[in-house]
Amino acid sequence: MYVGMQGDRKMGRARKIIFFSLLWSSCLALEGGMLTPKESRSREIKELNGVWKFRADFSKNRNTGFEQRWFTKSLSESGPVIDMPVPASFNDITQDPRLRDFIGWVWYEKEVWVPQRWTAVDSGQRVVLRVGSAHYNSIAWVNGAQVTQHEGGHLPFEADITRLVHSNPSQPCRITIAVNNTLSLHTLPPGSIQYMSDETKYPAGYFVQNTNFDFFNYAGLHRPVLLYTTPKAYIDDITVTTDFADSTGVVNYVVSIKGSSNPSVTVALSDKEGSVVATASGPAGMLKVVDVNLWWPYLMHENPGYLYSLEVHMTAKSGSSQYEDYYTVPVGIRTVRVTSHQFLINSKPFYFHGVNKHEDSDIRGKGLDWPLIVKDFNLLQWLGANSFRTSHYPYAEEILDMCDRLGIVVIDECPGVGIKDIRSFGNESLAHHLIVMEELVRRDKNRPSVVMWSVANEPNAELAPADYYFKSVITRTKSLDPTRPVTFVSNSNFNRDKGAPYVDVICVNSYFSWYHDPGHLEVIQIQLNTQFEDWYKKYQKPIIQSEYGADVVPGLHSDPPMMFTEEYQKIVLQEYHAVFDRKRKEYVVGELIWNFADFMTAQSTTRVVGNKKGIFSRQRQPKTGAFILRDRYWKLANETRRLPLAARYP
């Protein structure tokens, strides 16, 4: 249990033993699958989103909730509670600055009625509690009984609560979730707690959370919480890989069943119109699709994002009971391959012209926000962007669903941002990083939109331990998914980067005339050209400019251009683009602007109410840079398509 502000020091020997055993075991594997909950003929869902009871533990050690066992009774009996929306970050909901910057345990509670048909002992149903994402450490109880514990934000976790809902079906089900956003040197992302002991300057017990990343440490229940059912014998996991030859598509599948040792499995693949195009039986097999419709990226083909549906049907007998389960997986048939100078999708060169994003809204923080999601995809299409990187953590499954449907290409990044301290390269950190990558691959492995894994952003890759660390993480990721390339995003010196030899694609961040030679626009082309030449000469791998840009205060103008004005951002973009246009004919395979939209950061003298490098404001209004990129991206798209500009420019 990660307890209080002393948790980083008190996790101690027992936790280290657990991590070491995981690291050195011959088979590091998470138990069970993590299929996205879906309703079907055999499954039901009950969403628990809405207003929950909420209380932050403001005690000095942040541990009163555990000492007084708040989870054993209604949270309101423990003291004052407030309303808190779920999903959302708790930080910006109230006017209390203490809560906005709170570090420690917060407590959520909701009482729900479980449908009677679920609670009958002879129902033949499992009932599962699933949390889409909670930042950072979480413990969940049902009616006072602990059901699960999870370390890490941004990825889902769940628990079978069948026994608990069966035990007292005449009463509502009380769900309590405690969440702690404290970051240590061994979390992902890492951080540290700094105690200020000088009482002539700070109150007694004063501390701050230090981080090495440039976004606000939003916390809470960020994604939907729900209950769902499956039969007691059920489809636990499905893995799909695809290929094609000429006009024939290939879908390889593996189905994992739990609750029965001798199930019967059949699968049927249907096209967009619902017509079955291939069938098979057995828990593993191959389907062939004649006259295949490939999954193509947005703007690369007239039919982007084409999805088939793979319906898996299981029947099984357990004792005297017979069970049936159905689950459908969207399938995009496509291939990904990397050469020394190209990134190939379906054997065609693909050029990333896109953005970096943050799941960041005004009030809900990193909470799932459907209006914002749909607005952002409209802006991506308006922009002519064909791709984005999930900087700097995995995004919600609902966002990736839309990428699959629309053909938006994704570089799927884990929360490995801010790995700077040498102590964050040790065995404990490595063991956790390996688990996070397994969780990420397990969740997103079937998504056609995900074309590459990113295991970190701007780590201190010049440190000696980075060699073994990134070799281990990248090797493990490739073993989990040999079908996709793996990268991490570097801002290190090309000659001293210890992780670069292990990646498939070089991703480089640079901010010439901003963090380097600020105000000197004339140096951009020289320095950027040198950057590309250095990296390619040493590694002979395709390169993506994974970040570049400049801060802009919307509406601030200056001529001649000065930093923070819209004119300055415009010139920065144009200078970078001039070099991109030369190098994309050789080995540069992508450009991702930093950033899609302004986002919140911790307060500092270099940030004016957040990071202002967005081409859109936080309210999603375009700056001058958005129009520069829109013109460029549509021209790039039409080069690829070889169509008249007017045919595709909206």
C-alpha positions in Angstrom: 0.0 0.0 0.0 1.3 3.4 -1.0 0.7 5.3 2.3 1.0 9.0 2.9 3.8 11.3 2.0 6.3 8.9 3.4 5.2 6.3 0.9 8.3 6.7 -1.3 10.5 5.7 1.6 8.2 3.2 3.3 7.4 1.0 0.3 10.7 -0.5 1.3 12.1 -4.0 1.1 8.9 -5.9 0.5 8.0 -4.0 -2.6 11.5 -4.1 -4.0 11.5 -7.9 -3.6 8.2 -8.1 -5.6 9.6 -5.9 -8.3 12.9 -7.8 -8.5 11.2 -11.1 -8.8 9.0 -9.7 -11.6 12.0 -8.3 -13.4 14.1 -11.4 -13.3 11.4 -14.0 -13.7 11.6 -15.8 -17.1 8.0 -14.9 -17.8 6.8 -11.4 -17.0 3.1 -11.6 -17.8 0.0 -9.9 -16.5 -2.8 -12.2 -15.6 -5.8 -12.1 -18.0 -6.9 -9.9 -20.8 -8.1 -6.4 -20.9 -10.9 -6.3 -23.5 -12.8 -3.1 -23.7 -16.2 -3.7 -22.1 -19.0 -4.0 -24.8 -22.6 -5.0 -24.7 -23.4 -8.1 -26.7 -25.9 -10.9 -26.6 -24.1 -12.2 -23.5 -22.8 -9.0 -21.8 -24.3 -6.0 -20.2 -22.8 -2.7 -18.9 -23.9 -0.3 -16.2 -22.0 3.0 -16.3 -21.2 4.6 -12.9 -20.3 8.1 -14.3 -21.8 11.1 -12.7 -21.5 12.8 -9.3 -19.6 10.9 -6.6 -19.0 11.7 -3.0 -15.5 13.0 -2.5 -13.1 13.8 0.3 -9.4 14.7 0.3 -7.4 13.6 3.2 -5.8 16.8 4.4 -4.2 15.3 7.4 -0.5 15.9 7.9 0.5 12.3 6.9 -2.4 12.0 4.4 -3.1 8.6 6.1 -6.2 9.3 8.3 -8.5 7.6 5.8 -6.7 4.3 6.3 -6.2 4.8 10.1 -10.0 5.5 10.5 -10.9 2.9 7.8 -13.1 5.2 5.8 -13.8 2.4 3.3 -15.8 0.4 5.9 -18.8 2.8 6.0 -20.4 5.6 4.1 -17.8 8.3 3.3 -20.0 11.0 4.6 -19.8 9.4 8.1 -16.1 10.1 8.1 -16.5 13.9 7.8 -17.4 16.6 5.3 -17.7 15.4 1.6 -18.3 17.3 -1.6 -19.7 16.5 -5.0 -17.1 15.4 -7.6 -17.8 14.5 -11.2 -16.5 11.3 -12.6 -14.8 11.1 -15.1 -12.8 14.3 -14.3 -9.7 15.6 -12.6 -10.5 16.9 -9.1 -8.0 19.8 -9.3 -10.0 22.5 -11.1 -13.6 21.6 -10.0 -13.6 23.8 -6.8 -12.4 27.3 -5.9 -10.1 25.8 -3.2 -6.4 26.3 -4.1 -5.5 23.6 -1.6 -7.4 21.0 -3.6 -6.0 22.2 -6.9 -2.5 21.6 -5.8 -3.3 18.7 -3.5 -0.8 15.8 -3.2 -1.8 12.6 -1.3 -4.9 10.4 -0.9 -8.3 11.4 -2.1 -11.4 9.3 -1.6 -14.4 8.7 -3.9 -17.6 6.9 -3.2 -20.8 5.9 -5.0 -23.7 3.7 -4.0 -25.3 1.9 -6.9 -28.1 -0.6 -7.3 -26.9 -3.7 -9.1 -29.6 -5.2 -11.4 -31.5 -8.0 -9.8 -30.8 -10.4 -12.7 -27.0 -9.9 -12.0 -27.2 -10.7 -8.3 -29.0 -14.1 -8.4 -26.5 -16.8 -7.3 -27.8 -19.0 -10.2 -27.5 -16.2 -12.8 -24.4 -17.7 -14.4 -22.9 -14.2 -14.6 -19.7 -12.6 -13.5 -19.9 -9.0 -12.4 -16.8 -6.9 -12.9 -15.8 -3.5 -11.7 -13.7 -1.6 -14.2 -11.8 1.7 -13.8 -10.7 3.3 -17.1 -7.9 5.3 -15.5 -7.0 6.7 -12.1 -4.0 8.8 -11.4 -1.8 7.5 -9.8 -2.0 4.7 -7.2 -5.5 3.3 -6.5 -7.2 1.0 -4.1 -10.9 -0.1 -4.6 -13.3 -1.6 -2.1 -16.9 -2.9 -2.6 -19.0 -2.8 0.6 -15.8 -2.4 2.6 -13.9 -5.4 1.1 -10.8 -4.6 -0.9 -11.1 -5.9 -4.4 -8.1 -4.5 -6.3 -5.1 -2.3 -6.1 -3.3 -0.7 -9.1 -0.2 1.4 -9.6 0.0 3.8 -12.6 -2.3 6.2 -14.3 -3.8 6.3 -17.8 -4.5 2.5 -18.2 -7.5 0.5 -17.1 -7.8 -2.0 -14.2 -10.6 -4.2 -13.0 -11.8 -6.7 -10.4 -14.3 -9.5 -10.3 -16.8 -8.6 -7.6 -19.4 -11.3 -8.3 -19.2 -12.8 -4.8 -19.7 -9.4 -3.1 -22.8 -8.4 -5.1 -24.3 -11.9 -4.5 -23.8 -11.7 -0.8 -26.3 -8.9 -0.2 -28.5 -8.2 -3.3 -31.2 -6.4 -1.3 -28.9 -3.5 -0.6 -27.1 -0.9 -2.8 -23.5 -1.6 -3.6 -21.1 0.8 -2.1 -18.0 1.4 -4.2 -15.1 3.2 -2.6 -11.9 4.2 -4.5 -8.9 5.9 -2.9 -6.4 7.6 -5.3 -3.0 8.9 -4.5 -1.2 11.2 -7.0 2.2 11.2 -5.3 5.0 10.6 -7.7 8.3 9.0 -6.6 11.6 8.3 -8.4 10.2 4.9 -9.3 6.8 5.8 -10.6 6.0 6.5 -14.3 6.3 9.4 -14.7 8.8 9.9 -11.9 8.9 12.7 -9.4 10.0 13.4 -5.9 8.6 14.9 -2.7 10.7 17.8 -1.3 10.3 18.6 2.4 10.9 22.2 3.4 12.3 22.0 7.0 13.2 25.7 7.5 10.3 26.9 9.6 11.5 30.5 9.2 10.4 30.2 5.6 7.7 27.5 5.5 4.9 26.1 7.7 5.7 23.0 9.7 5.5 19.8 7.6 5.5 21.8 4.3 6.4 19.8 1.2 6.1 20.1 -2.6 5.9 17.6 -5.4 8.7 18.0 -7.9 8.4 16.7 -11.4 10.4 16.8 -14.6 7.6 17.1 -17.1 5.9 20.2 -18.5 2.2 19.5 -17.8 0.0 19.8 -14.8 -0.2 16.7 -12.5 -3.9 16.3 -12.9 -5.3 13.6 -10.7 -8.5 11.7 -10.0 -10.8 9.2 -11.7 -10.1 10.3 -15.3 -12.0 7.8 -17.3 -15.3 6.0 -17.0 -16.0 3.7 -14.1 -18.5 0.9 -14.8 -19.8 -2.5 -14.0 -20.1 -5.1 -16.7 -21.1 -8.8 -16.9 -19.8 -11.9 -18.6 -20.8 -15.5 -18.4 -18.9 -17.5 -15.8 -17.1 -19.2 -18.7 -16.1 -16.3 -20.9 -13.9 -14.8 -23.6 -11.0 -13.3 -21.7 -8.7 -12.0 -24.5 -8.4 -11.8 -28.3 -5.2 -11.1 -30.2 -5.4 -10.2 -33.9 -2.6 -9.7 -36.4 -3.1 -8.9 -40.1 -1.3 -9.2 -43.4 -2.1 -9.2 -47.1 -0.7 -10.4 -50.4 -2.0 -8.9 -53.6 -5.8 -8.6 -53.1 -6.1 -11.2 -50.4 -6.1 -10.2 -46.7 -5.1 -12.4 -43.8 -6.4 -12.2 -40.3 -4.6 -14.3 -37.7 -6.5 -14.6 -34.3 -5.9 -16.2 -30.9 -8.7 -16.4 -28.4 -8.2 -17.0 -24.7 -11.1 -18.5 -22.7 -11.4 -18.6 -18.9 -13.8 -20.6 -16.8 -13.8 -23.8 -19.0 -11.1 -26.2 -20.0 -12.8 -27.4 -23.1 -14.6 -24.6 -24.9 -15.9 -24.5 -28.4 -14.9 -21.3 -30.4 -16.2 -20.1 -33.7 -15.3 -16.8 -35.4 -16.9 -14.9 -38.2 -15.4 -11.9 -40.1 -17.9 -9.4 -41.5 -17.4 -6.4 -43.8 -18.8 -2.9 -43.3 -22.1 -3.9 -44.8 -22.4 -6.8 -42.4 -21.8 -9.5 -44.9 -19.7 -12.5 -43.6 -16.6 -12.8 -45.7 -14.7 -15.5 -43.7 -15.3 -18.0 -40.9 -13.2 -20.4 -38.8 -13.4 -22.5 -35.7 -11.0 -23.1 -32.8 -9.3 -20.9 -30.3 -6.6 -19.9 -32.9 -6.6 -19.8 -36.7 -6.3 -17.8 -39.9 -9.0 -16.1 -42.0 -8.5 -15.2 -45.6 -10.4 -12.3 -47.2 -10.7 -12.1 -51.0 -10.8 -8.7 -52.6 -9.7 -7.2 -49.3 -10.4 -3.6 -48.3 -7.2 -2.4 -46.5 -7.2 -0.1 -43.5 -5.6 3.1 -44.9 -4.6 6.3 -43.1 -6.6 9.5 -43.4 -5.9 11.3 -46.7 -3.7 8.5 -48.1 -6.7 6.7 -49.7 -10.3 7.4 -50.7 -11.4 4.8 -48.1 -9.5 5.5 -44.9 -10.1 3.6 -41.7 -11.9 0.6 -43.2 -12.9 -1.8 -40.4 -14.1 -5.4 -40.6 -15.8 -7.0 -37.5 -14.5 -10.2 -36.0 -17.3 -11.8 -33.9 -16.1 -14.5 -31.5 -18.7 -16.9 -30.2 -17.8 -19.3 -27.4 -19.8 -22.1 -25.9 -18.6 -24.0 -22.9 -19.8 -26.4 -20.3 -18.7 -26.1 -16.7 -20.2 -28.8 -14.4 -23.9 -29.0 -15.3 -24.0 -25.5 -16.6 -23.8 -24.4 -20.3 -22.4 -21.0 -21.1 -22.3 -18.8 -24.2 -20.3 -15.6 -24.8 -20.0 -13.2 -27.7 -17.4 -10.5 -28.3 -16.7 -8.4 -31.4 -13.4 -6.9 -32.3 -13.0 -4.2 -35.0 -10.3 -5.4 -37.4 -8.3 -3.1 -39.8 -6.2 -5.2 -42.2 -2.9 -3.4 -42.7 0.9 -3.9 -42.4 3.6 -1.7 -40.9 7.3 -1.9 -41.8 10.3 0.3 -41.4 13.4 0.5 -43.7 16.6 2.5 -43.3 14.8 5.6 -44.7 11.1 4.9 -45.0 8.0 4.2 -42.8 5.7 1.9 -44.8 2.0 1.3 -44.3 0.6 -1.4 -46.6 4.0 -1.3 -48.4 3.5 2.4 -49.3 5.7 5.2 -47.9 3.9 7.0 -45.1 4.8 10.6 -44.0 3.5 11.7 -40.6 2.1 15.2 -40.8 0.4 15.7 -37.6 0.4 16.9 -34.0 1.2 16.2 -30.4 -1.8 16.3 -28.1 -2.7 16.4 -24.4 -5.9 15.1 -22.9 -6.5 18.4 -21.3 -9.7 20.4 -21.0 -10.6 23.5 -19.1 -12.5 22.2 -16.1 -12.3 18.4 -16.3 -8.5 18.3 -16.6 -7.7 15.0 -18.1 -11.2 13.7 -17.6 -12.8 12.0 -20.6 -14.9 14.8 -22.3 -16.9 13.7 -25.4 -17.6 17.2 -26.7 -13.9 18.0 -26.5 -13.0 14.7 -28.2 -15.3 15.2 -31.1 -14.3 18.9 -31.5 -10.6 17.9 -31.6 -11.2 15.3 -34.3 -13.0 17.9 -36.4 -10.0 20.2 -36.0 -7.6 17.4 -36.9 -9.6 16.8 -40.1 -9.8 20.6 -40.8 -6.1 20.8 -40.3 -5.4 17.9 -42.7 -3.4 16.1 -40.0 -3.0 12.3 -40.6 -1.4 11.4 -37.2 -0.7 12.2 -33.6 1.5 11.0 -30.8 -0.2 10.3 -27.4 2.2 12.6 -25.6 3.0 11.8 -22.9 0.8 8.9 -21.8 -1.8 6.5 -23.2 -5.0 8.2 -24.3 -8.5 7.0 -23.6 -9.8 3.9 -25.5 -12.7 6.1 -26.8 -10.1 8.3 -28.5 -8.4 5.4 -30.2 -11.8 4.0 -31.3 -12.2 7.2 -33.3 -8.7 6.9 -34.7 -9.5 3.4 -35.9 -12.7 4.5 -37.6 -11.3 7.7 -39.2 -7.9 6.5 -40.2 -5.8 8.7 -37.9 -2.4 7.2 -37.3 -1.2 7.0 -33.7 2.2 6.7 -32.1 1.2 5.2 -28.8 3.3 6.5 -25.9 3.6 5.2 -22.4 3.9 7.6 -19.4 7.7 7.5 -19.5 8.2 11.2 -19.4 10.7 13.0 -17.1 13.1 10.0 -16.5 16.0 12.2 -15.6 17.4 11.2 -12.3 19.9 8.3 -12.4 17.9 6.6 -9.6 15.0 6.3 -12.0 17.0 3.9 -14.2 17.4 1.3 -11.5 15.8 -2.2 -11.2 12.7 -1.1 -9.4 11.9 1.5 -12.0 12.7 -0.8 -14.8 10.4 -3.6 -13.4 7.5 -1.1 -13.2 8.2 0.2 -16.7 8.1 -3.3 -18.1 4.7 -3.8 -16.5 3.4 -0.6 -17.9 4.4 -1.5 -21.4 2.7 -4.9 -21.0 -0.5 -3.1 -19.8 -0.3 -0.8 -22.8 0.3 -3.5 -25.4 -2.4 -5.7 -23.9 -4.9 -2.9 -24.2 -4.0 -1.5 -27.6 -2.5 -4.4 -29.5 -5.5 -4.9 -31.9 -5.8 -1.3 -33.0 -4.9 -0.6 -36.7 -4.4 3.1 -35.9 -1.5 2.3 -33.5 1.5 1.9 -35.8 4.4 2.4 -33.3 5.0 2.2 -29.6 7.0 4.9 -27.8 8.5 3.9 -24.5 9.6 7.3 -23.3 9.8 11.0 -23.9 13.1 13.0 -23.4 14.7 10.7 -20.9 18.3 11.4 -19.7 19.5 8.9 -22.3 23.1 9.9 -22.0 23.5 8.3 -18.5 25.3 5.0 -18.5 22.4 3.0 -17.1 20.2 4.1 -19.9 21.8 1.5 -22.2 20.6 -1.5 -20.3 17.4 0.2 -19.3 16.2 1.0 -22.8 17.5 -2.2 -24.3 15.4 -4.1 -21.8 12.2 -2.0 -22.3 12.4 -2.0 -26.1 13.3 -5.8 -26.3 10.4 -6.6 -24.0 8.0 -4.5 -26.0 9.1 -6.1 -29.2 8.6 -9.6 -27.7 5.0 -8.6 -26.7 4.3 -7.2 -30.1 6.7 -8.1 -33.0 4.4 -6.5 -35.6 5.1 -2.9 -34.7 8.2 -0.8 -34.6 9.3 0.7 -31.2 10.8 4.1 -30.5 11.4 6.7 -27.8 11.6 10.4 -28.2 15.1 11.9 -27.6 16.5 15.4 -27.0 19.9 14.0 -26.1 23.2 14.5 -28.0 23.1 12.1 -31.0 26.6 10.8 -30.2 25.9 10.1 -26.5 22.3 8.7 -26.6 22.5 5.2 -25.1 19.0 4.2 -26.2 19.0 5.2 -29.8 20.8 2.0 -31.1 17.8 -0.1 -30.0 14.9 1.9 -31.6 13.5 1.3 -35.1 12.7 5.0 -35.8 14.7 8.0 -34.5 12.3 10.6 -32.9 13.9 13.9 -32.1 12.6 17.0 -30.2 14.3 20.4 -30.8 13.3 24.0 -30.3 15.8 26.0 -32.2 15.4 29.8 -31.7 13.3 29.1 -28.6 15.1 27.2 -25.9 18.3 27.4 -27.9 19.4 30.8 -29.3 16.1 32.4 -28.3 15.0 35.1 -30.7 17.4 34.2 -33.4 15.3 32.9 -36.2 18.2 32.9 -38.7 19.9 29.9 -37.0 17.0 27.5 -37.4 17.7 26.0 -40.9 21.5 25.6 -40.2 20.9 23.9 -36.8 18.0 21.7 -38.0 19.9 20.5 -41.0 22.9 19.6 -38.9 20.7 17.8 -36.4 19.2 15.6 -39.2 22.6 14.9 -40.8 24.2 13.9 -37.5 21.5 11.5 -36.4 21.1 9.8 -39.8 24.8 9.4 -40.5 25.3 7.6 -37.1 22.2 5.4 -37.1 20.9 5.0 -40.7 17.3 5.0 -39.5 14.3 7.0 -40.6 13.7 10.2 -38.5 10.6 11.9 -37.2 10.8 15.5 -35.9 8.6 14.6 -33.0 8.4 18.1 -31.4 9.1 21.7 -32.6 7.4 25.0 -32.0 7.2 28.3 -30.1 4.9 29.8 -27.4 2.2 32.2 -28.6 0.0 34.3 -26.4 -3.2 34.4 -28.6 -3.7 37.9 -30.2 -0.2 39.1 -29.3 1.4 40.7 -32.4 4.8 42.3 -33.3 6.6 43.3 -36.5 9.4 42.5 -36.7 8.5 39.2 -35.1 9.3 38.8 -31.4 9.0 35.8 -29.1 5.5 34.9 -27.9 3.8 36.7 -30.8 1.8 35.0 -33.6 4.3 36.3 -36.1 7.2 34.6 -34.4 5.5 31.2 -34.3 4.7 31.6 -38.0 8.4 32.2 -38.9 9.6 29.4 -36.7 7.2 27.0 -38.5 8.2 28.2 -41.9 11.9 27.9 -41.2 11.5 24.3 -40.0 9.3 23.4 -42.9 11.9 24.5 -45.4 14.3 21.9 -44.0 11.6 19.2 -43.7 10.9 19.6 -47.4 14.5 18.9 -48.3 15.0 16.0 -45.9 11.7 14.2 -46.4 13.0 13.4 -49.9 15.7 11.4 -48.1 15.1 10.0 -44.7 12.8 12.3 -42.6 9.4 10.5 -42.4 7.4 12.8 -40.2 6.8 16.1 -38.5 4.6 16.5 -35.4 4.0 20.1 -34.2 4.2 20.9 -30.5 1.5 21.4 -29.7 -2.1 20.8 -31.0 -3.6 23.1 -28.3 -2.4 25.1 -25.3 -2.5 23.1 -22.0 -2.1 23.6 -18.3 1.3 23.3 -16.5 2.6 23.8 -13.1 3.1 27.5 -12.3 6.5 28.9 -13.2 8.2 32.0 -14.5 8.4 30.5 -18.0 4.7 29.6 -18.2 1.9 32.2 -18.5 -1.1 30.1 -17.2 0.1 27.1 -19.0 2.1 26.1 -22.1 1.2 28.3 -25.0 2.8 26.4 -27.9 -0.5 25.2 -29.2 -1.6 26.1 -32.7 -5.1 26.3 -31.1 -5.9 28.0 -27.8 -7.1 25.9 -24.9 -10.6 26.9 -26.0 -9.8 25.5 -29.5 -9.6 28.7 -31.4 -6.9 28.8 -34.1 -3.8 30.9 -34.0 -1.9 32.0 -37.1 0.2 28.8 -36.9 -3.0 26.7 -37.4 -3.5 28.3 -40.8 0.1 27.8 -41.8 -0.1 24.1 -40.9 -3.5 23.7 -42.6 -2.1 24.9 -45.9 1.0 22.8 -45.6 -0.8 19.5 -44.5 -3.3 19.6 -47.2 -0.6 20.2 -49.8 1.3 17.3 -48.4 -1.8 15.1 -48.5 -2.4 16.0 -52.1 1.2 15.2 -53.1 0.6 11.7 -51.7 -2.7 11.3 -53.3 -1.7 13.0 -56.6 -5.0 14.8 -56.7 -5.8 18.4 -57.6 -5.7 20.6 -54.4 -9.3 21.7 -54.8 -10.5 18.0 -54.8 -9.5 17.5 -51.1 -9.0 20.9 -49.5 -12.2 21.5 -47.6 
